[in-house]
Amino acid sequence: MVIDKAEAADKITLREIMDIETLLDEVMEKCRSVAPTYCEAKCPIHLDVKGYVKLIAEGKYAESLALIREKLPFPGILGRICSHPCETECQRGKVDHPVLARTLKRFVADREEIPNWDLTIKEQKKEKVAVVGSGPAGLMAAYELRKKGYQVTIIEALSHLGGMLRWGIPEYRLPRDIIDRELGIIDKLGVEVKLNTRIGESIALDDLAKDYEAVFLGIGSQISARLGLDGEDLQGIYHGIEFLRNVNMGEQVDIGNRVIVIGGGNVAVDVAHTCLKLGAKEVNLVCLECYEEMPAFKCEIEEAEKEDVKIHNSLGPKKLLRTGSTFSGVEFVRCTQVFDAEGHFNPTFDDCHTTTLEADTIVIAIGQVPDSAGLVKGSQLKVNDGNYLKVAPLTLRTNLEKVFAGGDAVTGPRSVVEALAMGREAAISIDRFIRGEDLSVNRDQEELYKNPLEMEIPSGIQKLDRTSMPVLPVEDRKGNFKEMELGFSEDIALREARKCLSCECLACKKNCEFLSHHDMNPREFAEKLMRDYSTDLTVPFSCNICNLCGKMCPEGLDTGKLCHEIRKKAVNDGLAPLPQHKSVHSHQKWGTSWVFKLSKADPRNKKQASRVFFPGCTLPSYSPDLVMKTYEYLRSKLPGTDIILNCCGGPSYLIGEMDRFQEILDGLEKQMEYLGDHEIITACAKCYHILKVHRPQWKIRSLYETMVAVGLPRSLPKTSGKVFSIHDCCPARYEEKFRQAVREVMRLLGCDIEEMEFSGEKTRCCGGGGMMAPVDPVLFEKIVGLRVNETPHDLVTYCAGCRQNFASQKKPTVHLLDLVFNRTWNHDRIKPAQNGKQRWKNRWILKRQLKRL
């Protein structure tokens, strides 16, 4: 097939564009610069915790609150009673203490005098959705569905909205005015509310489903779990949820002077506090768990102890004691283990150790279960053995097509924020169901949060004391339900917010001077390129293409590879090379011309030719003497070794001139054919790597691997006892065999090596990689300076170009071949960098010397 040059050029351009698009898509998809932070990933509703905390630190309180409300319509409520799983993952905790994100959320919510709610509705829809229950799950489902435009009706069994928020949490933890204020958004959005309406009594579930396009069941777990002991219905015995509900409804509860609370969770602690506020003189809290295992919040336990709640750990109730028909005490038995080896709740007891406590009242707070009997009655709705509603795990759909469920009625007692998350997921399912879409496709959003960013904790952070929550003095708490936690003042909030480490993935940026210099991460760079790659071509042409970023990135994203593809595209589009590349053009034009090229057979063994020594272009520019001595050494060890002077085309390759690069490689191939050689020994790691990749049919061996195989020269300069650090040039990061051969030569020379932090496959660039020095000399100086300051020892490199760059910074540096063949290496290690004229002269001298052989 004959293809004209224009068609061929079009095909090349198309191929490069496709490669770029693939790389850009990969960066946009995988770059962890936008990966959720540890706190966001842990949050069930995935609040942008870092974002709102940062805004607080900047004094932008309204903006912070607006950011919170993008995912959480009830910040004042959650700012008080959230279980704050985000804080357990806070990386600041590895330094001293986690940032108190929950209380910071409360701080911005409490500062707002008049709610600035976003009441926009996407699009009004005619379809109606019923939400049964107004606890956290129901409220969130109603909010999300109304925002999507559906006609939403909340059906609540009791007299006010809120569910467990209102009836299960004491007012000293969650004031009623906060609930009323925050739930006001439900009314403002236009959600219809039907109070004092219990499904199964006022209306059957099946009938409800006929009147609405979809139904969400968020009925919670409203019935306390029971001990199952004889006498549990005696006078003086209460159960936790019902006890708190009665108190919160303002009913008179007679508890006497002495109270026993059974349970170790937050409900039990709430009950203990409440009993003291109702006038109890003595409150004993008894639980199965040891102190460290108690599931209640540590801060709640500590506050209870301050109020003289006596905690008895590792005890389980064995028998309820009575006097006539009235409760009088409990006999407890020692609990030796709460969970079995598999982590299941399976307590074991030691009957030989018993304890008896007397009391006027006992409150049993050991958990709760849903009140689903009314729902199931006359319906086909399926429940589990514990009366929990059965749903599909991802979609939250029940066995009834139009009915969905979430929250504690499905999972059992969990946190408020988890119930909110289920309400949101149910709203997504209901929306899809009504619109006739697949409920499951692309729904597993949690996968996005299973791969959070990776970061190292910055060094030098000052350790600070944990911020204490201001609380109401103990003496002011008795006999009332005033809020116990007072929240942060502005000064405290600012100090706390400024402790945030603002976690982000810096794996590449902190190790890449190119990205750091331009203050961007790979994703931001990709976004700029996608808008217009040609706006400032000096940016992609100022990358070293050292590929360290790809080694450091947890996803293996390589910005250097992307820069190289952009360079190729710019050349194809006629926008490159840049004017700054004039010296590179000159190098490639003259360095590959007859003036400096040479194909020379071993004059002593012309008929035995089978291999060729290829010193590249930088080694001849640095030292003709080292090339001559190396060649003589190879001829003595491997008779029939020829020599070629040329360039591998690396500079053309790096600036994206692929046609010119191919011409140079073709010329090198003709030299090989002329000499009849089939093996090439390279001194330069760049040549080694390029030829391996672009001429895989050739047998390529490094000079240093050859030296190890055939043995070093008998007479060597004195180097023993000298400590060096080895600089691995960038292309060698891919060539472990090359690097190891270099180190073996060093060992054979008797040199001591102290490896730098960035070496081997994670080596840093000398600054000159990618032909970037003429494009951005300031960045070049920064990069080479960073490298030379990484070690106090003299450097050994096996790239003459790297040696030239280090010498420009007056860093004592030798080429590895200096240590093998140069007896004045110790003097020459401080030899200054050579100018361009001297380097060209050296190449000319070398050619003349070789021609005389």
Secondary structure, 3 states (H helix, E strand, C coil): CCCCHHHHHHHHHHHHHHHHHHHHHHHHHHCHHHCCCHHHHHCCCCCCHHHHHHHHHCCCHHHHHHHHHCCCCCHHHHHHHCCCHHHHCCHHHHCCCCCCHHHHHHHHHHHCCCCCCCCCCCCCCCCEEEEECCCHHHHHHHHHHHHCCCEEEEECCCCCCCCHHHHCCCCCCCCHHHHHHHHHHHHHCCCEEECCCCECCCECHHHHHHHCCEEEECCCCCEECCCCCCCCCCECEEEHHHHHHHHHCCCCCCCCCEEEEECCCHHHHHHHHHHHHCCCCEEEEECCCCHHHCCCCHHHHHHHHHCCCEEECCEEEEEEEEECCEEEEEEEEEEEEEECCCCCEEEEEEEEEEEEEECCEEEECCCEECCCHHHHCCCCCCECCCCCECCCCCCCECCCCCEEECCHHHHCCCCHHHHHHHHHHHHHHHHHHHCCCCCCCCCCHHHHHCCCCCCCCCCCCCCCCCCCCCECCHHHCCCCCCCCECCCCHHHHHHHHCCCCCCCCCCCHHHCHHHHHCCCCHHHHHHHHHHHCCCCCCCHHHCCCCCHHHHHCCCCCCHHHHHHHHHHHHHHCCCCCCHHHHHHHHHHHHHCCCCCCEEECCCCCHHHCCEEEECCCHHHHHCHHHHHHHHHHHHHHCCCEEEEECCCCHHHHHCCCHHHHHHHHHHHHHHHHHHCCCEEEECCHHHHHHHHHHCCCCEEEEHHHHHHHHCCCCCCCCCCCCEEEEECCHHHHHCHHHHHHHHHHHHHCCCEECCCCCCHHHCCCCCCHHHCCCCCHHHHHHHHHHHHCCCCCEEEECCHHHHHHHHCCCCCEEEHHHHHHCCCHHHHCCCCCCCHHHHHHHHHHHHHHHHCC
